[in-house]
Amino acid sequence: MANYVDMDPSVEARDFRCNRRTYDGHDGTDFAIRDLAVMVW
């Protein structure tokens, strides 16, 4: 699962849509890829 930036400054974790697809202090956006063959270095 991809996670989004934690937009809640408290110890709670909320993403930009006020959902919980994040965790406390997460400051980036994760991207899911199908497999390593599609990843370009």
C-alpha positions as CSV (number, residue, x, y, z in Angstrom):
1,M,0.0,0.0,0.0
2,A,1.2,3.5,-0.8
3,N,1.2,6.1,2.0
4,Y,0.7,9.8,1.8
5,V,2.2,12.8,3.7
6,D,0.9,13.1,7.3
7,M,-0.9,16.4,7.3
8,D,-2.0,16.3,11.0
9,P,0.5,18.1,13.3
10,S,-0.7,16.2,16.4
11,V,0.2,12.6,17.2
12,E,-2.7,11.5,15.1
13,A,-2.0,10.6,11.5
14,R,-4.2,11.9,8.7
15,D,-3.5,12.2,5.0
16,F,-4.6,15.1,2.7
17,R,-8.1,13.7,2.4
18,C,-8.4,13.3,6.2
19,N,-8.0,9.5,5.8
20,R,-5.5,7.2,7.5
21,R,-3.4,6.3,4.5
22,T,-0.3,7.6,6.4
23,Y,1.5,7.2,9.7
24,D,2.6,9.8,12.3
25,G,5.5,11.9,11.0
26,H,5.5,10.4,7.4
27,D,6.8,13.3,5.2
28,G,6.8,11.8,1.7
29,T,4.5,10.0,-0.8
30,D,5.1,6.3,-1.5
31,F,4.7,5.0,-5.0
32,A,3.8,1.4,-5.6
33,I,5.4,-0.4,-8.6
34,R,4.2,-3.5,-10.3
35,D,7.7,-5.2,-10.1
36,L,11.4,-4.4,-10.1
37,A,11.6,-4.8,-13.9
38,V,9.6,-1.6,-14.4
39,M,11.7,0.5,-12.0
40,V,14.2,2.7,-13.8
41,W,17.4,3.7,-11.9
